């Protein structure tokens, strides 16, 4: 069982023809349960900011307008992932086995990525001797 997990959330977009990443948060979770909680919390946080309630106090009237039906619904995807017990169980199993997990979704301008990996698995990878190939 892996005990500690590194979690990251990043938004990727294009600026002047180059793909850039904007970190939205990182967390070193001391337990698997806290890693899963943090990933769900960040997914919900992104969803709420992309798709706030129309009657939210901090938004002036008429500030929100619907998008075309052809635009992927990132907030809905993230909310569905948060509420899907089977998906949560799968992520927990993968992390517990020491595998990197990546949850990603995108709309027409931005990709949102949630990553988590075991600190122990990272340490074990560092102890594996590097492959050295002689050239020439």
N, C-alpha and C positions, 0 to 999 in steps of 0.2 A: 504494500500500500504506500502510495506517495503522500507525503504529509504537507508539503508547502507548494503553492502554485503562483506563478506569475501570470497576471491578467492584463491585457491591453485592449484599448478601444481606439481606433483610428478612422478618420474620414479621408478618402482619397479623391482628388479631383485633378483637373487639368488646368495649368496656368502657362500661358505662352507656349503651348504645345508640349509641355512637360508634365508628367504625372507627379503630383506632390502629395505627401501625406501630412495630415494635421492630427497630432495626438490629441485625443479627447479624454484620456485618463489612463492611469495604470494603478495596479493594486497588487501587493504581495499578500496573498491570502494564506493564513496559517492552517486552514483546513479546507477540505473539499467542499463542505457545505457552504463556507463563506465565499469560496471562489464561484460557485454556482449562483449564490445570492447576488454577488457583485455583478456578474455578467447579466443576470436578469434585470437588476436595478439600472445598469447602464443602457440596456436595450430599451427599457421603459422610458428612461430619461431622454434618449434620442427620439423615440416615437412621440413623446409629449411635445418636444420642441419643434418637430416637423409638422405635427398635426395637433395643435392645442385645441381645447374646447372653445367654440365660438364665443361663448359668454364669459371667457376668462377676464378677470378684472384688469389685468395689465395690457389688454388689447383694446385699442379704440374701435368703436363700432365701424363695421365695413372693412376692417383691416384684412380679413381673410376672404379669399375667393377660392372657389373650387378649381381643381386642375382637371385637365382633359382625362377621359377614361383610359387613354392610351399611356398615361404616365404610370409607371410601376408604383404601387402603394407600399413604400418602405415601412411606414408606421404600422400598417396592418400586418406585414410580414413579421416585424419584430414583436408585436403584441401576440401574434399567434405562436411564435416560438416560445415566448415566456410562459404561455398558458398550456403548452403541450407537454404533458407528463412523460410521454414516451421519448420525446426529444431530450428532455432533461435527464432522464435515466441513461440514454445513450451517451450524452456528453459526460455524465458522471463516470460511466464505465470506461470510456476512452481515457479520461484524465487519470482515473485510478490505475489504469494499465500503463501509464507513463507516456501516452501519446499526446501530441499537440492537437488541439481542436481549433477549428476556425469556423465562425459563423459569419457569413457575408451576404449582403443584399445591396442592391443599387437602384437608383432612379436614373433619370436621363442626364444628370450632372455629377453625381457623387456616389462612391461606393463606401459603405459602412462595414467595418470589419471588427469583430470581437475575437480575440485570441486568448488562449490559456494553455499553459504547459506546466508540467511538474518541475520544480526546482531540482529534485533528485534526478530526474531524467536528464536535465541539462548538465548536472555535475557528472553523471555517468558517461555522457557523450564526450566530455572533456578528458576523461581518463582513458578513452580508447585511443590507441596509438594512431597517429595520422598516417595515411597512405602516402608513401613517398615513391615517386616514379622517376627513375633516372632517364634523362633525355640526352641523347647524343652521345 
